Amino acid sequence: MKKYLLSLAIVLAFGVSFASRVDGVHLTGVIEDSTCAASKTQMSPATSRVACVKKCIKNGASAVLVVGDKVYKISNQKAVLKFAGQDVAVDGVVTGDSIEVTKITAEKA
């Protein structure tokens, strides 16, 4: 019986150590579209960024959060659509390369 409990404890410890979920992060970045965020070159001038991002999302691209060189997929798209193309502060839960947004506010550029 002790062997089974020890084995279970080891398995649980490894499972916890390999989990990539980070609760309660606060990030500052830009809500971009997945097409432009994947490109290394800027697709539109900064002055028309909002219109460009909204158009790309309307045409099927996903909204993503860009923080420096890191691009996070957004699991709850509807929460961020009105912030398309804007600088934002985001609170959420990160799992791997995705974030579930719990709070979002516009930042002054």
Secondary structure, 3 states (H helix, E strand, C coil): CHHHHHHHHHHHHHHHHHCCEEEEEEEEEEEEEHHHHHCCCCCCCHHHHHHHHHHHHHCCCCEEEEECCEEEEECCHHHCHHHCCCEEEEEEEEECCEEEEEEEEECCC
